[in-house]
């Protein structure tokens, strides 16, 4: 797969930040100043910002994603939002399995698998987050951890649908810490991820995009995004600063 074409994506995860008015300001500036045709730009915004984000990005190259969804389409699930609801209002992507959801809300691999299947069946593209803790890193079981997460996440997912999944490698210990693995390590781990998908679906492994997340910013983005097994980034805190986010996007072509 050394000659494969990269499907380049820079996705911003705003987490629980920005009011609709603040979202409007950032998106308008992004539309004005993002001149990079080399990669796909996705903004994963809080639920409250989705309507304004979709309205502002209509007929642009920017796609809108949600940060979570539930695995049932409807019912007595107070506070939840289904993949069907997201699709109906124009959402294209959804983050599933982020470490903050796993840690703070006790999401299990089984729940994540259900959410993935629901999202795919509703026509959404999934950004699946996987990653290891600092202890797992110190115990040298990164590969084993990620392989288990991928296999559990893709359990009984139709092979034809796997190409609609983007995998974001986010080492938990690096998120928000300002620390990242070195570029060779990131590339090697992303190769492990692709080979794991290869064992499930050769076609999907060649097409699937693998992103790196975890304290990615304008200072380290260029060398990370240049790695052959890295197809883009899932950007957290740096996506809230439009100048910083634009610098990361421009690293893809410079």
Secondary structure, DSSP 4 states (H G I P E B T S, - for coil): -TTPPP--EEEEE--S---HHHHHHHHHHHHHH---TTSEEEEE--GGGHHHHHHHHTTSSEEEEES--BSSSSSS-TT--BHHHHHHTT--EEEES-HHHHHHS---HHHHHHHHHHHHHTT-EEEEEE---HHHHHTT-HHHHHHHHHHHHTTT--GGGGGGEEEEEE-GGGTTTS----HHHHHHHHHHHHHHHHTT-HHHHHH--EEEESS--TTTHHHHHTSTT--EEEESGGGGSHHHHHHHHHHTT-
